[in-house]
Amino acid sequence: MKVENAKVTWLESGLPYSTQYQDIYYSKDDELAESQYIFLDANRLGERWQQEAHQENFQIGELGFGSGLNFLQVIKLWKNCHAHPSRLHYIAFEKHPLTIDQLRKIHQRWPSLSAESALLQEHYIDHSAGCHRLLLDQDITLDLYFGDALQQLTTRMTNNCPPVHCWFLDGFSPANNEALWEENLMRAIAQSSDESTTLSSYSVAGRVRTALKNAGFEVHKAEGFGRKRHSLTGTLPAQASPSLAQDGKSTHASPWFDLPRVGFEGRTAAIIGAGLAGCSTAYSLARRGWQVTLIDASSKPASKASGNALLALRCRLFNSPSAEAEFFLHAYLFALRQFAHLFPCGDPAWKPCGVFQMRNAMNKRNPLQAQKLDALYSPQIVSLLTKELATVEAGIALSEAAWHFPAGGALNPAALCQRYLAHPNIHCIFDTAVDKLSSLENKWSLEADGARVTESDVVVIANSHDATRLAQCADLPLQSFRGQTTVIAANEKSTRLESIVSGARTVFPSADGQHLISASYATGTQAETLANDTLENLRGAASNFSEDNSLSDIALSNRVSVRCNSPDGIPLVGMMPDSAKMRIRYGELARNARAKFSTTGHDCEQYTDGLFLNVAHGSNGLASCPISAEFLASLITAENLPLSKAMINTLNPSRFLIKDLKKQR
């Protein structure tokens, strides 16, 4: 999941030069004027925005993000345009991202774009392959894909992403960067487009025009800029536009993962559950202008498993690349960006103090291996520090070497939920346990004790293991794990602890003269505190440190909560499957686990329209809930999805039903 950064030298003219591709980033002519002419003007952006101001979204795609010059020009035009669609969604692909320092140096060339440059630099990330969702403004989203463009494009769940309205083809010269102009990539672009799509490029090379024509585009030479004689424009005729819908028949090994394309006439959502999953989902939908009603059985948000005084944010680590590893990496990175936005520097609710993870913390069945992690994760994510270096960083002598998450930290989940719910589009109903959902005439009705609570276009079930009390969720294999936290007094030595240390137990730096220790982990739902769990918490916490009496051994208080998990430890996030229909449709799997199915566009009817699930985040919810909420909101509003097809399939709630069929259960 690592990505190689750009290798740049600087010419005497001040222009950046790529030593990887032996090419300059910009021509010697005026790069701002060239960007305006070749990309913004050629695609008639200002004119189209005014014509399509009634639309919800306008999507721009770019091959070769570089320093983001085209993007900066676009957002300046967007802000100066009197009429435009509600939201701008820019998706860009870059194999070798510039470092943040390189980006800042290049941006100094463009003082007229200083405001736009500052906005991008504030959110920019320069490491780790995959899609980084950057929420730059209320109406501007940048999905920045790092890695091979063809690979990244083809990992998207195209059927559930809207078509791109225009493409900027702005890679290095085709003679030096063949892969970014090959025919397979142009076909992938066509599959992400429709008859309204336009494209433009500075390159009129024969191989580029041929690749685009073979992909279905009509291309035309236009007048070039500066010393270049020609530039290129293109459109995708309706008869050549690949359908984004699942029409026709095909043989598919796993059609149960194909999701229907959603679309709702209204913009109302009801969310059941006011923990991290529910509150984050409410916030992501509210940001898009939806009216959200949040309902919870408790008297306030974050009352159960989300109600511990502090939670630690770190990345769940894996020894090898996988969809699960990619999901938890991008979940962690998205959470970091969101928390920095919600809690400005100095806010006591979010403390990015760094996190240390020891060998006996998590991953006990599959111990972390230094060489594999070093090959997989950027040092901005995690690095292994010796006992001596870890001790210096943590402030207290640790008992062993430890994995260090320099950007991780401690967050008050109740404060986070309150910040989410402060959005004016969210209305809360507490002390109400929804026990029945019914659908009638494209609306959902929610009831509690026989009385209707509300109705909405969409329902998201996010109430942890209580979800199984609803008929639609009765078959979900949710597990309950009891956890007990302990609070101890800080002493003179322990107040020097500056980072979170996670081993047999997790110890947080002192706050108000106390340390929080979390948490025991055992199957069950017993609500009473247990003396043995208190003792194990104290012993486990002490084992993190090499010096005696680093921590007090007297408990001041305890708290018990019950986490919700899934059998494979991955959250259940996505559209709610109709288990009865799925068991009938895929019953052949009980006789032949390798059966393949002839599919049509009607195959997705095994999902329940307008009903979504967001549960089973276990002990990783602080990291996994924000990106899961953003994914659901994007799915519900038919936006570009921030997760790959493999990640979406990994989260899909139908996976356990299919597994049961294959095992004849």
N, C-alpha and C positions, 0 to 999 in steps of 0.2 A: 504493500500500500504506500510505500515511499514513492516520491517522484523526484526526478532530477531537475534542479533549478537551471535557469538559463545561464549560459556562460557569455559574459558581455565584456567587451573592451570599448574604449571611447576614442573616437577619431578626433583629429585636430579640430574639426568643425564642431565638435561637441555631440555629434550623432552617436547613438549606441550601435555597436556592431556585434552580430552573433558569431562567435567562433565555432559554434556547433554547426551552423548552416552556411557559414562563409558569406554572409549577406547583411546589409544594413537594415535596421528596423524601419527607417523612413528614407524617402528619396531626398536629394539635396534641394529640391524645390520646397516651397512652403507646405509643411506637413499638415498644418491645420486646414489650410484652404484645400489641399488635396483630399483630406478625409471628408470635408464638407461636400466637395464636388462628386467624388467617386462613390460615396456611400449614402450620405443623407439626402443629397439632391437627386441622385440617380434613382433612389427608391421613393421619391416624392413624399417624404415623411410628414412634413408640416401639412401639406395638402390632404394627405390621407387621414391624418389624425382629426382634422376638422370635419371631414366627411363622415368619419366613423366615431364621432364623439359620443354617440349613444351606446357604443360597445363597452363591455365590461373590461376586456383585456386586449392589449396589443403586444404581440410577441416578436422579438427580433432575435435572430440567431447569428453567431459570428464564429468563423473558423480562424483562429489566430488572434487571441485576445491581446497578447503582448503587454504593453503598458496601459492599455485601456483607452487609447486616444479616441477611437470611434465611440466608445461608450460614454466618455466624458462629453463629447460633442452632442450625443443624443440626449443626455439628461439636461444639458443646458438648453437645447431646443425645446424639450418637453416642458421645462419650467417657464419658458418664455412664450409658449404656445397658448393662445387664449382659449382654445377648445381642443380637447383630446379625450380619448377613452379614459375610463376610471383608473386603470392601472397599467403600468408599463412593466413587462416581464422580459428581461434580457438574458438569453442563455448563450454562453460563450465557452469555447473549447481551446485549451492551451496545453501542449505537451510538456513544455519546459517553462514554468512560471518564473517571472522575475522575482527576486527577493524584494522585500519591502524597501531596503535601502536603495536598490537599483531603481525601483519604481519612483521613489521620492526624487532621486537625482534627475530622472527623465522629466518628471512633472515640472521641475523648475524651469523648463524651456517654455512653458505655456502659462504665463501670468494671467492671461485672460480667462483661463480655466481653473483658477486657484480655488474657488469655492467648490467646484465639482471634484477637483483633485483631493481636497481635504476630506470630502465625504467618502470617496473610495478608499483613501489611505486609512481612514478610521476603522473600516470594516475588513480591509484586504487581508487575505491569508496567503502564505507563500509556500505551503508544504502539503503533502498527503494527497494521493490520487483520489478521484471521485468527484461527486457533486457537492460543492460548498454553497449553501443558500445564504445569501447576504441580503438582509432586509435593510436597504439603505435609507428608505423613507417610507412614509405611510403608503405611498402609491408607486414606489419603485423597488423592484426585486431583481437582484442579479444572481443567477445560478451559474457559478463558475466551475466548469468541469476541468479537472487536471488529469492528464494522461493522454493516451492515444485517442484521437478524435473519433475514428471509426469504432473503436471498442466502446468508448463512452456513449456515442450515439446509439449504438445497437443494444446497449444495456437498458435503455429507457423503455418503459411500458407505453409504447407509442400509441396504442389504442385508447389509452386513458389520458393522453396529453393532447392539448389543442394544437392545431397546425401552426407553424411558424409563419408570420406574415411577410417577413423579408429576411434575406440572408446577406451577410457581409462576408465575402470570401477574401480574406486579407492575410493569408499565410506568406511565408517567405517564397522566393521565386520557385516556380515549378522545377526549374533545372537543379535547384539545391535542396528542395524539400518535396520529393515526388509523392510521398505518402499522403500529403494533405490535399492532393489534387487527383487522386486515383478514382477510377470509375465506381468502385464499390462504395466509396465515401459519398460520391455524388448521388448514388441510388439511395443511400441512407438519408441524405438531405431531402430527396424527393418524397420519401416515405413519411417524412415529418412535415410535409407541406400540403397545400391544396391549391385550387385554381386561383385563389387570391394572392398567392405567394409571388414575390419578386425577388431578384437577387442582383448583386453587382460585384464587380471585381476590377482591380487594376490590370489583371492579367488577361491577355487575349491569345495566349499560347494555343497552338492547334490542339494539343493533347487535352487542354482544359475544356475547350469548346466541344471536342468530340466526347469527352466523358460526360459533360452536362447534357448534350443531345441524346446520348445513349440512355441517360437516366430519365429522359422525357421532357427536359426543358427546351424551350425555344430561346436561342441566344442571339444577341445582336451586338455588333461592334458600334461603339459610340465614340465621340470625340474624346481624346485623352486629356490629361492634365499636364501642364508644363511641357517638358520635353518629350513626354510620351504621346505617340500619335493616336493611340486608341485606348479605350477602356471597354468593359464588357457589362452588358445588362441581360437579364433573362426573366422569363415568366414560365409558369407551368400550366399549360392548357388543361381545361377541364377533362378532356378525354384521356389525358396522360397522367392525371393526378391519382396516385395510389390511394385507395380508400383506407381511412383510418378505422373504419368499422370492421367487425369480424363477419364479413359476408362470405358466402360460398362455403363449400365443404372442404375439409382437410382432415388428415389424420394427425392426431395430437396425443402425445404421451401423457400430458397432465392438463387437460382442459379445465379441471376444477380450479385452476389458478387464474383463468381468464375472467376478468371483471367486466361487468356491463358498463357502458359509458353512461355516466349519470348526468342528470339535468333536472333542476327543480324550478317550478314557476315562482314559488315564493322564496323568501330569504329568512326563514325562521328556523331555529334549532332548539331542541330541548336536550339537555345533558344531565344524565343521572349520575350523581356522585361529585362531591366537592373536595376531593383530594387533589394531588398533583396532576393526575391524568385528566380529570374532569375540568379543573380550573385552567390548565394550559390549553385544552381543546376549546374551551369557551373563549379564551383570549385570542387564539388564532383565527377563529371564525369572526369574532367581533371586529378584529382589525380589518376584515374584508367587508364590513358594513352589514353583517348579518345581525339580526336581533336574537339574542341568546337568553334562554331561561335555564338557569342552573338549579337543580333540585337535589336535596340531600336529606337523609334521615336524621342527621345530627343537628345540633343547634348552631353550628358555625363551621366554616371550612377547615380543612386539615385537622380533623378531629381524631382520626384513627391512625393508620400506619404512616400517614404523611404528617403526623402531629408531633414527632420528636423535636426537641429543642434545636437540634442541628443535624444536618446530613452532610456527608462528604461527597464532593464531586471529583470523580476520577474516571479514567477510561477502563472499561473491562477489557483485559488483554487476552490475546490468543497467540499460540505458537506458529500458526500457519494462516495464510490468507483464506478467507471464506466470506460468504454473504453475512454471516453473523459477526465476524470480526469487522467487516466494513460498516455494518450498521452501528455497532457500539462506538467505533471510532468517530463517525460523523455525528452520532448522537451527542457525544462528549463535546465535540467542537462547536456544534450548534448551540448547546446549552451554555458554553462559555461566552459566546457572542451575545446570546439573549440576556444573560445575567448582567453582563457589562452594560447593556443598554438599559435594563430595568433598574439597576442599582448603580448610580454614578459613583465614581471613585470616592471612597470615604464612607459610604453608607455601611453602617455596622451589620446589616443583615447579610451581606455577602463579603466574605473575607478570602481573597485569593492568596492564601498563605502557603500553598504547596501541600502535596500529599506524599507520604512515604508508604510503600506497600512491601511487606516482608514475605518471606517464602511461605509462611503458614497462613497467609491471608488469601482466601479464595483459591481457585485453581488447584485444590489439594490433590485431586485425582490425576491431573495433568500438569505437573510442575512447570513453571515458566523456565524457558531455556534462553540464556543470554544471547547467544549467537542468532537464534531465530528471531527474537524480538528486535534485536539491533538491525536485522535485515528488513524487518517489516514496518517498524515505526520510526518516524522522524524523532530526533532528540527534543524537538519542541513538545512532543507528546510525552515521552518517557525515556529515561536512561537509568542504567544501573550505577549507583554510587557505592564506593567502598564504605565500610563501617566508619572510617575516619572522616571522609568527606560528608557522609550523611549526618554524622554527629555535629559537624560544624554548621551544616545547613539547618538542622532541626533545632539546635540550641541545647540539646541534652544528649548524653552518650547513648546511642542505640546499641542493641545487643548483637546486630549483624549488619551486613550490607543490605541495601534496600533499593527497590525501584522507586524512582522519583518522578512525580508528575508536577513539573514546575508551575504550571498554570492552574492546577486544581485548587480546591479550597473548601471552606465550610459555609453553608447557607442555612438560614432559618426558613424552613418550608412554609410555616404559617405566614411569614412576611411575604414570601413569594406568591402564595395563593392570594393574599390581600392585594398585592400589586397587580396580579392578573385580573382580579375581579373589579378593580377600580375603573375598568373601561366602561364608558357610559352606555354601551350597547348590551351590557350584561345585567340581567335581573335575577336575583336569587330568591329561592323559596327553601326555607329550612324546616326542620322538624316534620318532614314529610317523606314517607317511605313509599315510593312508587312500586306497586305490586302487579300492575297489569298494563300491557301495551296492546292497542288494537289499531288497525289501519282501515280507513274508510275514505274513499274518494280522494286519494293522493295526500291524505293528511294522517298524521299519527295522533292518537288520543292517549294520554297518560292518566292513569287512575291510581288513587291511594285510598284503601278502605271503602271502595265502592263509589267514591266521589271523583269526578274529573278534576285533575289538577291544571292541565293545560293541553293545548294541541299545537302541533308544529309540522313543518315540512320534513324535517330530519330529526332523528333521535340518535344520540351517541350514548351507549351504555359504558360507564366508567366508574362503577361502584364496587370494584374489587371482587372478592368472592361472593358478595351479596348479589352479583349478577345472576347467579343460578336460581334465584327466587323468581325470576321472570321466566315464563314458559318458553320464550324464544331462546333462552340461554341454558335451559335445564341440562343439556347434554355436554356442556363445556367441561373439560377435565381440569378444573381449577383446584389448586392445592393451597392449604393454609399452613403458614409457618409462624409459630409464636416467637417473638423477640422481646428481650428485656434489656433496658438500658439502666445505667447506674450513674449517679452524680456523686463526686467526691470533692472534698475541699482541696484547694491548691496549697502547696507549701513553698518555701523559699526556693527550693531546687526546681520544682515543677513549673513555676511561673516563667522559667527561661525557655520552655517549650514554645517554638515559633511555628511549627508545622503540624499537620495531622499525621499521626503515625498509626498505621493499620497492620496488625499482626493477628495473633489469636483473638484480640479485640482491638477496636479502634479508639484511640485517645485523641481528644480535641484540645487545642491550646486553651489556657484558662480564660474565662470570661466572668467578670464579677466575683472573682475569687474562687471559682469552681471549675472542675473539669467534667465533661461528659464522656462516659465510656459506653460504647455500643458495639455489638449487641449480641445476646445469645441467639441461637438459631435452632429451633426444634419443631418437629411436626406437632400440630395441635392448635387449639384456640383458647386454652386456659387463660383467663383474664387476671388471675391473682398473681402477685409477685412471689417468686420462689427464693428461699434463702440460698439454695444451692446455686441458682443462677447468679445471684449477687456475688457469691464467693468465686465462681468461675470467671465472672467479669473482672473482679479485682486481680485474680491471679493472671488472667490472660493479658490484662493491661500492663501489669508489672513486668511480664516477660518481654515486652517490647524494648526494655531499657537494660543496660548492662550494669548500672550502679544500684545498689540497694537503696531503698527509701526514696527513689525518684518520685514515687507517687504515694499518696496517703492510702492506707488500707482500711479506711472507715467509710462506709457508704452513708451518704446523707439522705438520698431518696432513690426510688426506682420507678420505672414506667414500663408497662407492658403494651405491646401492640401486635397485631397479626398481619403479616405480609401475605399477599396473594401472588402465587407463582404458577407456572405451567410445568408439565412434566419434562420439557426440554430446556427450561430456564430462559426461554425467549418470550417476550410479550405477545399477546394476541391483539393485533391491531388491524382493522380493515373492515370490509363489508361483512355483515352477518350472514353466514350461510343458512339456507333452509335445509336442516338436516334430513327431514323426511324426503324431500325431493332429491337431495344428493344421494341418499342411500338407494333410491330407486334407479336414478340415472347411472350410477357407477357401481351397481350391484355386481357386475361382472368381475370386479376386482376381488371379491370374496372367493371366486373360483380360479382366477388367474391374476395374480398380483402384478403381472407385466402387461396386462391388457392395454391396448390402445383404442382410441375412440374416434369415430368419424364425427367431426364437430361442425356446427353451423353457428350463425350469429345468435341463435336462440339458446345456445348452451349456457349462457350466463344467467339464465332465469332461475338457477338454483341458489341465487342470492336474494335476500330480502330487500326490496327497494326502499331506500331511505333509512335503513337501520344499520348502524355502525357500532363497532366494539373497540374499546381501548382499556384493556385490563392486563393483569399478571406481570407487572413490572418488577416484582420482587424487591430485592435490595438495591436495584440499579435505577429506580424510578427517577431520581433527581437528574440523571443523565438522559434516560430514554424517553421520558414523558414529553419534553419540549419538541423534539423532532417528530415523535409520533403524532402529536397534536398538529404540527405543521403539515405533515403528510396527509392526515385525515382532512384538514381544511382544504388542502389543494385538491384532493380527490373529490370532495363534495362540491367544490366550486369550479371543477373542470379546468384546473390550471396545470402547468408543468409540474410533474411530481418530483420531489427532492430526493427520492430513493430509487435505486435501481430495481429492475424487474426481479432480480434474484433476492434482494432484500425484502421486497414487498411479498414475494412468495414465502419467504422464511417467516414473516410475521402473520401470514394469512391464517385466520381462525379455523379454516376448513382442513388444515393439515392433519389434525388429530383424527377427524372423522375418516379421512382417506386412509390413514395409517391403520385404524381399526378395521376397516373393510379389508385391507390387504392381509391383515392377521386373523381374519374371519371372526372378529369380535362384534 
